Amino acid sequence: MSYCVNCGVELSADLSACPLCNTPVNNPNLNSDEEKPSVFPEHKGQVDVVKHRDLAVFLSIVLGSTAITCALLNLLIFQSSLWSLPIIGICVLLWVLAIPAIIYTKLTLYWSLFFDGIVVAAYLFMLTWLTTSDTWFLSIALPLVILITLLLEIILFLLLHFSISFLTTSLYLVIDIAILCIGIELLVDANAKRPLSLSWSAIVLTVCTIITVALVTVLSRSRLRNEVRRRLHF
Amino acid sequence: MNKNNKSQITEKNDWYKLDLSAIVYPTLQRKDFSSVYRLSVLLKEMIQPEILQQAVDITMKRFPTYKVSMRKGLFWRYFEPNHRPGPFVMEDIQNPCMPMPFKSNNRYLVRIYYYQNRISLEAHHSLGDGSGGMCVLQTLCAVYLRLLGHKIGNGYFVLDVDDAPDPEEFEDAYMKYANALVRPPRPGETAYRIRGTKEPFYTLNIINGIMSVKEVYEVAGRYHATITEYLNSVLLYALLQKQNNEFHLKLRPVKLAMPVNLRRFFPSKTLRNFISMIYPSIDPRLGVYTFEEIITHVNHYMRFFINEKFLRGDITTNAATQRNPLIRVVPLFVKDFVVKSFYSRIQDHNSSAGLTNMGALKVIDDMKPFIERFDIYMGQPFSSRTNCAIASFEDILTINFASSIVETEVERLFFRKLVQDGIHVKIESNRKSEQFL
């Protein structure tokens, strides 16, 4: 029978330290090598993974049948244009977006985002069949999809590997918005064959810079940070 | 028999409505949180899992409201009898009260574990409260002992497994007694909240304090208080000390969320939820409270609020939302969103810790020689804090802390106060020595 010298409580035989204050048990009358039966199990439980199989099958059937029916209609009856392409594309897009949520839940978020980017780019490329030129795709749409996917991957990395709070999330979003706006303006300039320069995005950049400086200041001062968190908590 | 019961029986128990309390629990469901509580009984001999499984199969038929799965309607959730295989007994785990996704475990909302000489029942709170769960556990225990060849009768929490379930056991007793003419307002001031380091996913830290009922009774008597009032005061005292030890710009009242078993005041056989919450509190902004002053305050508070009249008013306030026809026709997903945000922004901020006392558990004489003690766990707290549950059997009183934070300051201050008052406390824990601070 051992007691905690700090708390004065008796400790069950399997405890090597007091759970209340972490003071190690040091009882010379007890053999420390002796294995004591644990009051609580050692094995840690895991929650069952819920498989949304029914929903996944239902979704796949609905989207697949929609795509196939539209394709057949387009091929056999309404043959005037390739109107079924955007619909088939949307079906594929929705199916790929649903994969991490309900079909293959083991897929990491990085890969999910990567595949989402690819499928969005593929969908936009598909739309070029319906337009007279594909220059808009190569000069604006594709770089924009790559930029947005990249920025989302970066935000995801930051959220998963650094502390998440209202303030840090806001900081990441503000920086990303600034980069995205600059990217959009430069791409539009490049597409219009104008010299690359910043106009409206410079205003966004200025505002974002001010917000970023304010957020970094708040984050670096613990008292200020706690005060803001206290007042803005929700 | 009231209208609700009639409708449930005529439906041949094809489905059950959720009771007034049960409506809230599924809306709070998150990937890392379910409102799951655990009741354990420690026997004097090792558990035989095969016999226990047979006992579970026999017992669950007697409790149709515990052999159900959760379903979603357009406006409300409901329970459907679950005819899937199970529930199956499992070897116990280190982290009890794990989240309980509604579609896992063959859609059962109960889990039964065994470990050495302990049988544990974990149930989703939407099925019923601790008293209902205790009926299931004690009946299960009685059936198990009968299968081992012991002669065990029925009585108190042990129901006759050969009897058909009484319709009153399914009733939503809240709606039966929600008939006060006024709806008392709720105090809604934000309470002191424990700040601690959140444990990783699925971790539930447990610290059990085991002591003698006689010793606690004598100490409580010295302060002219009951055991519940005394232990309530000790927890408030510990929380006040913790707040004082921390850096704070503003002091907050320290409040406990304490469920009251309404069966004590309103006759009901229901095995579903029939509890109401009271919030004993101390406001340190009024001055420094001595322990004796805290006990006096808690003593007066409990005598003032725990009576049939106040509790009837409280039930009526709760029932008003469910009775409102405009609220009833709102789709479930909107209700979920509103209830969840109300709970996380207001209700959860309304208390500093949870404390429940099931009191002295009555057990039929036939079973007493086989039982060592009972343990009760309130389960995973919704936000990072600690919950405390108390129960006693014969001369053994157990105080079970369940916490989702690394720090143990509240538990330390609580048990040290008991030791200072001369109570001998034995501690058990699932915490690893390097884990806590």
Interface residues (C-beta under 8 A of the other chain):
Chain A: C4 C7 G8 V9 E10 L11 S12 L15 S16 A17 C18 P19 L20 C21 N22 P24 P37 V39 F40 P41 E42 H43 K44 G45 Q46 V47 D48 V49 V50 E227 R230 F234
Chain B: E91 D92 I93 Q94 N95 M98 P99 M100 P101 K103 S104 N105 Y115 Q116 Y202 I206 I207 G209 L249 R345 T408 E411 R412 F415 R416 V419 Q420 H424 V425 K426 I427 E428 S429 N430 R431 S433 F436 L437
